[in-house]
Structures are given as C-alpha cells and as structure tokens.
Amino acid sequence: MGEASRTSEARRDAVFGRWVVFSPARSRRPTDLKSHNPTNPSPAPGAEAAPKPSCPFCAGRESECAPQIFRVPPEDALPWRIRVIENLYPALRRDVEPPEGGGGEAEAAELPGELAVRGFGFHDVVIETPRHDVRLWDLEAEGVREVLLAYAARVRQLGEHPAVKYVQVFKNHGASAGASMAHSHSQMLGTPFVPPSVKSRFNCMKEVFDKSGNCSLCEISSKDILISETPNFSAIVPFAASYPFEIWIIPRQHLSYFHEIDQDKVMHYKCFQATDMFPAGTRSWVSVEANAAKVV
C-alpha cells in the first residue's frame, strides 16, 4: 500500500466546495459496541454495567491510551474526573506539516476545483468520567459543568496554534451513530479550514446584522420554540430544525465564542435530561461548535 493511501488527507470537491477528511487509521479503531444491542445504551449507574476488562478509558487503564493532554483535577495525587487525551486513531494528524501559509485557506481560495492537502490537524478525546457505567447526563450539574469547561480550555489551547482555523466538539452515542467505545466520551477536532456550512451560517447572521443591527440568536424570542430557560441560557427547538429532536442551547448574554463564556454561569442547572428528551436507541449530536479565535 502506498504512503499516500496510509496518510490522512483533507479533500475539497468541485461541486459543493466542502472539505472531507479521509483517514485510513480510523478503520483500525477497536470497538466494544458492535455486538451489543443499542436499544438500552445508557443503563443506570450500577445497573449491571460493570467496567469492561478491555476498556482503556476506565480508571486504572490510563497506560493503554494515547498521551494525556490534561486532566481534571490537574494534581496527579488526586483521582481524575475528566481526561483529555490524544486520539489513538486520529482522523487528522498533529505530527505532519500544516499546509503552506499556515492553514492554507487563502491559498485554497485561489485554487478552484478539486484540492487535496495533507491531513494536518488535531483530534482529541474527552473522557467525561472514570466510570464505565455513567453517562454524561448521569452526572450532577457540577460534573457537566466541568466537562464543558474542559472543552473551553482545550479550544483555547488549540486556538493558539497558527494553523488551526476551526474547532468542533462532537459526541456520538451508540454504534449506529458512529461511536466505537461505550465508555462516555466526546471528541474534538481542530482543522486548518472552516467548513462551508459554518461560513454560510456566519455570512447569514452577518447579513441580518448589517441590515437590522440585531443578532439573529439574541432576537429569538418565540415561546413556541422554547424548551427551557434560566437566567443565563435558553434551550430551543430551532424554527427550521433540520432533523428530529434538534435542540440549540443559547447563552442569553451575547457572546461570540463558546470558550469566552463566564465560568460561573456554565451549567448551574441541567437544562434538560437527555434520556427524557430523546427516544431509546442510538443518536449522534453536536454538543458544542466553537471557532478558534482567529476565525473571522
């Protein structure tokens, strides 16, 4: 097999202008999900869901994982509650040279049509709990808050890299949604390009602002789409939802970046209980979508 076929690559097609990451390494991921029934993916804590002997995300098996980036709490003498680690089977690789010119977006804009660049980027895993039988929505509010603050901390770190233009946090739950490990975790990607769908959203919101002087998100006020509301956040069903059970959680204070949010205001409540809101089975959601500080 040639070197090109073994290396991650980001390709832009000539029809939609979208970027797609091709990564042979992802096919080598281990899994403990494919042979399990997904209809009950979230057993209650302690309900016949003992840690799997082969799960590298469980406490005590840290040596089987890729290198750690940071942990919560940071003191090694204390048991960890959250670990942020490199992905052992990354879609994008941090050990290859970034595209020329930093992120390469300016150069890419001048080259129409199909384009392939080295698969540079960052792909991390956020292990949300040391327990195999606990899911993100099983955590107390403070535990969820710590996970969100870990996202924000890593976004800030990635934003310092000159080639990173966009950071996305996502969570797949269940084998059908793309998850390969049952242990509760989420993932983070730092890419040298901004996806066209994100640019389109920015441009649309900028157009509204230029014409009205108002922020599209700040102006959302219809009670018909409101699910839950607190002094700091609103959870809504978007007016033109693109898939079933789509929910947006919006800070009521105008903010441009997720990672700049006031830490004291993050998750002093549970906006909704995910297991109550979604049907049984598998699901995939974007939990946070955040741009590194250099995105305009």
N, C-alpha and C positions, 0 to 999 in steps of 0.2 A: 504494500500500500504506500503510495507516495506521500511525501511530507505534507503537501497541500491538503490531502484528504484527512489528515490527522489533526490539523490545526483549526482552531476556531476562526470563523470568518464572518464578517458582517457584510451583507449584500443588499444593495438598493435596486429595486426593479424599475423598469422604464415605464410601467403602466400607472401604478399608484404612487410611485415615489416613496414607498415605505421601506424601512430597514428591517431585515430579517437576520437573526443570528443563527448560524449553522455551527453546531458543536458536536463532534463525534464522541467527546468524553461523556456527554450526558447519557448515552446509551449504556454505559458501564455502571450506572448507579445501582447500588443494592436496593432491595425493597423488602418490606415486611407487610405489604398491603395487598398485593395482587391476589393472594389466595384467601383473603378474608372477605366476609360478607360486609358490604358497605352500608347496609341499612341501619346499623347502630354504631356509627363511627365514634360516638362520644359517650362511653359509659361513665356513670357517676364515679367520683373518686372512691376507690376501694371496692368497687363492684366488679369483682372477677376480672381485673385488668392489671395483673401483676406486671412489673417491668420485664420486658423480653430479654433473655440472656444475651441476645446478639445486638441489642440496640446501643449504638455508640453515643447517643445523645443522653443516656441516663447518667446520673451522678455515679462516679467511680469508674467510668469508662472513657474519661477525657483523653487518654493517650491514643485512642483509636480514631480520633477526629483530626481534621486539618488544624493548622496553627490557630491559636486563640488571638483575637484582636483586642478585646477587653471583656470584662465580666462585671457583674453586679452582685454583691459589693466588690470593690476592687481589691480588698485585702485577701490574700491567699489563705490566711489563717481562718477565715470565716467560710462557711458553706456558701456556694454560689446559688443565686436565684435565677440569673439570666447569663447566658454566654453568647457572645458574638464571635463567630469563627469564620475562617475562610471556607468556601465550599470545596469539598474534596473532588467534586466532579463539576467544575465551573463551565458555564456557558461562555463566559468571557474570561480572558486570562490577564492577570496583572503583571506577568513576567515577560510579556512581549512589548516591543517598542510601540508607543502610541502612533497613530497616523501622523504624517508630517504636518507641521503647522499647528501642533497642539492637538485639538480634537479633530481637525481636518474638515470641519463643516464648511468653512469658507471656500476651501479648495473644491469640495464636493459640489457646492452650489454652482461652480463654474464648469462642471463636467456633466453635461446632460446624459440621460440614458442609464444603462446598467453600470453599476460600480461595485467593486469588491475591495474591502480593506481588511487588514489584519484584525483579528478578533480581540483587540485590546479592551480591557475594562475590568470592573471589579464585580465579583459575585460572592456574596456573604450569606451566612445562615445565622438567624437569631433563634437560639434555643430558649423558649419562653418560660420553661420550668424544668427543674431537675427530675420531676416525677413523670413516669410514663403514663399514668392513669389520669392526669389532669390536663384539661384543655384551657386555651386562653380565656374562654368565657366562664370557666370554673373559678378563676382567680378572684380574689377580693379586689375592690376598686383600686387599692394601692398597688397591687400586683400588676394590674392592667396599666396603670399609670407608669410604672417602672419600665414596662415593655415599650410604651410609646416614647418615653424619654430616651431609651436606648436607641430607638430608631432615629430620633432627632440628633443624638450625639454622633451617630455614625454618618448621618447625612452631612453634618458639619465637617467631619473629618474628610469625607470624600470630596466635599466642595472645595477643599484646599488644593486638590490636585489640578494642575492647569489643563489637563486633557479631559477631565470629566465635565460634561455639559448637562447631564440629567441623571437623577437618582430616582429609582422607583422601589417601593416596598410592596411586596405581594405575599399572599398566603393561599396555598392550595390545600383543601381539606378533602381527603378521600382519594382513592386510586383513580376514579373516573375524572377527577378534577386535575390530575397530574401529580399528586403527591406520591412519593415513594417510601416515606417513613411515617409511621403512625404517631411517633412522639411529637408533641405540639411544637411547631416551629414556623417561622416565616423566613422570607428571603429578601435580599436587597441586591439590586443591580445598579452599578454606576457605569454609564455609557458615554462614549465620545460624541454622541449625536443626540438631538432632541427628536423624539418620534413625531411624524407629521400630524398625528391626531392631537398631540399636545400643543403643537404650534397653532393648529387650527383653532383650538379652544382659546388660546391666548389672543389670537387675532380677532376672534369673535367678541370676546369680552372687551378688548381694546376699542373695537368699533362702537360697541354700545356706550362705552365710557366717553369716547370722543364726541358722540352725538348728544348724550344726555348728561354727562358729568357724573353718572352713577355707576357703582359697581354692581354687576349682574347678580352676584351672590348676596351682597348686602341688601339688595332690593327684594329678595324673595320673602314674601310675607303671607302668602295664601295659607289659611288654616286647613284647607282641604288636603294639602300635601304634608302637613306637619305630623310627625310620629311622636316626637318627644322634644322637650325644650327645658333648658336650665338657664341660669343667668349667663353662662359662658358659651353654650353650644346649642345647636338645633340639629335634630335628625329629621330628614325629609325624604319623601319619595319625589325624585325629580319629575318635573312637569311632563317631559318627553322621555321617560325611562326607556332604556334600550334593551333591558332583559328583565325577567321576573325577579322580584324581591330586591331590586336595586335600591340602595339607600345611600344618601350623602350625609355626612356629619360635618357641619359647617361651624366654624367659630363665629360668635356673634360680634366679636371685635374684628375690625378689618385688619387682615394680615396678608402679606404677600407670600410668605414662606412658612411651611409647617415647622421647620426647625427653629423658627424665631418665636414660637408660641411661649407664653408665660408659663413657666413650670408649675407655678402654684395653682394654675387654672386647669391643668390637664387631669381629666378623669377623677374629679372628686365625687363622681357618681358613675353609675352604669347606665348609659343612655338606653340600652335595650339588652335583653338577654338573648344571645344569638340562637340558642337552642329553641327558644319560644318563637322567634321570628321566622325561622327557616324550616322547611319540611325535612323529614328524615331523609337520609341519603347523603350523596356527595355534593360538594359545592366548591366553587372557586371564586375568590373575591379579591379585589384590590383594597387593602386596608388603608394604605396611605400612599399618596402620589406626591412626591416632593421634588422640587428642582434645586440643583446646586446653585450657589449664589451667583454664578456667572451667567445664568440664563437670562436673556432679555426678551 
